[in-house]
Amino acid sequence: MERREEVRAIISSYLHAGIDVVRGPLTVKEVQKELTQDAERASSRGLRIIPGGPEWKELKAKLERGDQLYFYKTDRQSWGELRGREGYVAIRGNEVIDDFLTLMN
């Protein structure tokens, strides 16, 4: 739990936004599964989404042993102000090395 609060602060500082949801650390396989499920849900609504795409491949290529992946979602205020985001970040130590945006408004 302590690391999750630390990660929330790291992501918040990186994005300059409050963070409501932090989930992880996640494996590459877990993130890929989530991205595939998101694409399947979108497809059922008539949308075509490629699970991950080039941005996800770029983030994966930067990962080193010990890096951690986390899902995040910004707070209600950011969504109300049309600057809400959700996605994944790669954290090395106490620094975000890259992010992968999956939804924004």
N, C-alpha and C positions, 0 to 999 in steps of 0.2 A: 504494500500500500504506500509506503514511503517513497519508493521509486516512482510510482505512478504520479504522485503529487509533484515530484521533481521533474518528471517528463512533461507534465501539464505546464509547468512554468517555463521549461525550455521551449516547448512548441509555441506557447503564448508569446514569448519574447520574439521568436523567429517570425511569427505571422503578424505581430502587432495587433492581436485580437484575443479576447477571452475565449477559453476553451471549455465546453460543457462535457464532452465525451473524450475519453482516452481509453483505448483498448490495446493491450499487448503486454509484453512483446509477442510478436507474431513471426512465424516462419515464412519464408518465401512461398512455400507450398500452401500455407493457410491463406495468404494474401491472394495468390493466384486463384484459389478456390472461390474466395469471396468475389473477386472480379468476374469470374465466370458466372457465378450465381446472379450478380447484378446485371450482366449482359442478357442472361436468360429472362430475368424479370422484365427488362426493357423490351426485349423481343416480343413478349406476350402482350405488350401494349402497342406493338407496331413500330417500335424504334429499333434501329440497328446500332449496336455498340460493339466495338472490338474489345474483348477483355484485355485491358492493359495498354495495348498499343505501344508506340515507340517510346513514350515517356517512361512507362513501366520498365521497359528493357534497359533504358539508360540508367534508371535508378538501380536496378539489379546489378548492372555492370560495375557500379561504384562500390558495392558492398564488399566489406572485408570481414574476416573472422572477428567476432565479437560485436559487430554492429547490430543494432536492434531496430526492428520495424514496429511502428505503432500506427493504429488508426486514430484519427481525431475528427472532431466536429466542433466548429466554433459555436459560441453562445447565442442565445436568442436575440440579444441586442444586435449582433452583427447581421443576423438574417433579416431582422426588421429594418436595418439600415441598408439593405441590399448589398452587403459585403460578406455574406456568410459563405463558408467553405467547409468542405470535408474531404478527407483523403488520407494518405499515408505519408509518414516521414521516416527517414532513415536517420538514426542517431548513433553517433560514434562518441563514446564517453559522455560528455555533457553538451554536445553540439549537433545541431541538425546539419547533415551533410547534403541532403537532397529531400525533395518532397514530390509527391505525385498526387495531383488534384483529381478527385473523382466527381465532385459536384460543387457548383457555386451558383450564387444568384446575383 
